Amino acid sequence: MTMKQNFGLGCALLGAMGLTTSATAAEQITFVSQGGAYQQAQTVAILDPSAKKLGITINQDSIPDAWPAIKTQVGSGKPIWDVVDTPTGYCLRGGEQGLIEKLDFSKIPNAAAMPEAYRSPYSVSYEFYSSVLAYSQKTFPKDAPNSWADFWDVKKFPGRRALRNHPIATLEAALMADGVAPDKLYPLDVDRAFKKLEEIKPNITVWWTSGAQSAQLLNDGEVDMEMAWNGRVSAVAKEGAKVAFTYNQGILQSTSLCILKGAPNFDTAVKFLNEAVDPVHQANLPLNIDYGPGNPKAFETSVIKPERAAQLPSEPANAAKQALMSYAWWSSPAGEAAEKRWASFMQK
Amino acid sequence: MTSGPDPSQKHQRREHGLMLALVSPALLVILLLIVLPVGWLAWQSIYHDGLTLENYRRVFTEDIYWRSFALTFEISLAVTVIALLLGYPVAYLANSVSKGWSILILSLVVLPFWTSVLVRAYAWLALLQRTGVINQFLRYLDVISEPLAMVHNTFGTVVATVHILLPFMVLPLYATMQKIPGDLMQAGASLGASPSLTFFRVFLPLSLPGVLAGCTMVFVLCLGFYITPELLGGGRTVMVSMLVSRNVELYNQFGAASAVAVVLLLSVLAIFFAVSRFISLDRVLGQK
C-alpha cells in the first residue's frame, strides 16, 4: 500500500517537474520495462529517484516482450522508445542487427566500474534473477532435491516435474545434470544437452510458458518440482504455499538496459543509464521486490541488510553457487541454432 | 407469384445498389483493418531481401510444421465430432419443447459466450487438474487412488475447446431445425412410421444443412485456437496458431510466422469453398 502511495507521489512529482521545467525544454526519455509488480518496484527504487536527481521526465511504457516491438520501431526508422529493460540476449542480438546503440562507457562511469561479465558493448546489467530448482515441501519434507542431477533422478525423487518451454537455462540445467561444472558450461554442448533432456522428457508433466503459470503449477500441487524463477517461487511461498528452492546450480540471468538505435533522446538516455545503475538506487530495488541488483557494488552500500542480501540471486555468495548465463553464446549462431532445435525437440 | 420478372429485376438491381452504398463504410473498414494487413502479412512471407519461397518450403518440408498441422486438424476433427454429438440433442430438445423452455435452453447455451475464453480455460484447469475438483471428488469416493491426468495434455485441450465452441454448433442446428415444418413429422406418423423412423427418415436428413453449417463453424474456429491449447496443452500440444506466435516471439522469424499464417488462412478458405458447394455460405455464417 505504501508502495502504491509512493508510486502516486512519484507520478505527481514527475508531473510537477515536467510542468516547472517545460519552459527550459525539459529533458525527457521514454523508458520501457515489463510491467506489473516489477515495474512498480523499479519505479519506486530507481526510476523516480533518478528522474529527480537528473531533473528529467521519465515516461514509462510496458510490454511483456519488447523484442518484436524493438524490431518494428527501429525498422520503421522512427523509434518512440529510448531505453528498454529487456533480457540481455535481446540487447546483444539487437546490437548485432543494428537495432541497438553501441555504448560509450566513458560516459557511463557507474557501469564502467561493474564486472566485465555484467555488461556488453550494447548493454548494462540492470537486475538479476535466477532459474532455480524449486520443489514442494509437502512432497519433500526432508532430503529435498538439491541439484539438477537430483531433478533428473526420478527413482530417488519420484514426483511430477515441470520445465520451462524454452531452451535458455534448460539446456544449461541438463548439462549440469550430466555432470558439467557450472563454470565450464560454455560453449554449450548442445547435442549432449538435448540427449540428457530426452532422458527426462517422459517425466515432464508440463512445459510452462509463463512465469505465472510456473508459480500456479507449484502452488496448486500440480507438480512436485520444477525449474522456476526465484522471485516467482518466493512470492508463492510468502502467500503460504509450502514451497522452497535452492540457489545451488541456479542459472543466474539478467535483464539489461539498452538504447534503441536512433532513440529520440539519446543523450538523456545515456545520462539515465548511468544513473539507473548507481549503487544506491540499485540497492533499493531488492527492498521492493525479490530481484538482485545488476550492480554488485549495491551490496557495499549498507542499504541492503545482510539477511536480505542472503536471499538475493546476485549476492556474491549465492552467485558463486550458480552458473552465469552467457548471453553472448546464446546470441551467437550456435545459440540461435540451439533455440531453433528446441521446437522440433518439443514436438517429437 | 403475380409480379412479372421485369420490374422485379429492376427493383432488385436498385436494391442491390442501395445496399452496396450502405455497406461501403464497412467495406472500407474491412479493407483497412483486414485486407491490407493480411496482404502485408502475405508479402512478408515471400519477401526477405528479395522474393523467396524459402518460408513455404520450410512449412511444407520440415516435420515440426507437418506435425502441428496434423495435430491441429486431428484436434479440430475430434472437437467437431464431440460438439456435434453433444450439441444435436440440445438443439433438438430446444426445438421440440415449448417457447419458454426453449428460450431457457438457448440462454444456457449462449450464457458462457459472455465469459472470457481465458476465464473459461482457467475454470477447466481448476476442475481438471491433479488437485482439481473432479480428481478430489473421485479420490474422496475412492474410485481412484492416483489423480487422473486430465489436463496439460490433448485431452484437457479438447474438453475445454468443445465447451467454448459448443454454442457455434447448437445455434445453427437450432436455426435449421426451426425451419423444418412440424407437419412433415405428423405426416410420417400418420403413415404409420414409428417416432424413431420419422426421425431418421425425415427429420435427420432435413437437419443436415444445419449439421454441415455447425460443423464448419466449429472446425474452422478450432483451427485457429490459441489460448486454450496454450494453457491446457502442457506445452506439447502445439497447434498451428502457437507455431505462429512462437516463430515471432522465440525465433524472431516474422517471415516464417507469416507463411504459417497464410497456409492456415488458405486452408480455412479452401474449407469454406468446399462447403459452399454443398450449402449456401450465408447458412454457415449468417444462420439465415
Interface residues (C-beta under 8 A of the other chain):
Chain A: D65 W67 P68 K71 R93 R160 N165 H166 T205 V206 W207 W208 T209 Q213 D220 G221 E222 E339 K340 W342 A343 S344 M346 Q347
Chain B: E62 D63 I64 R67 S68 Q129 R130 T131 A149 H152 E230 L231 G234 G235 R236 V238 R246 V248 E249 L250 Y251 N252 F254
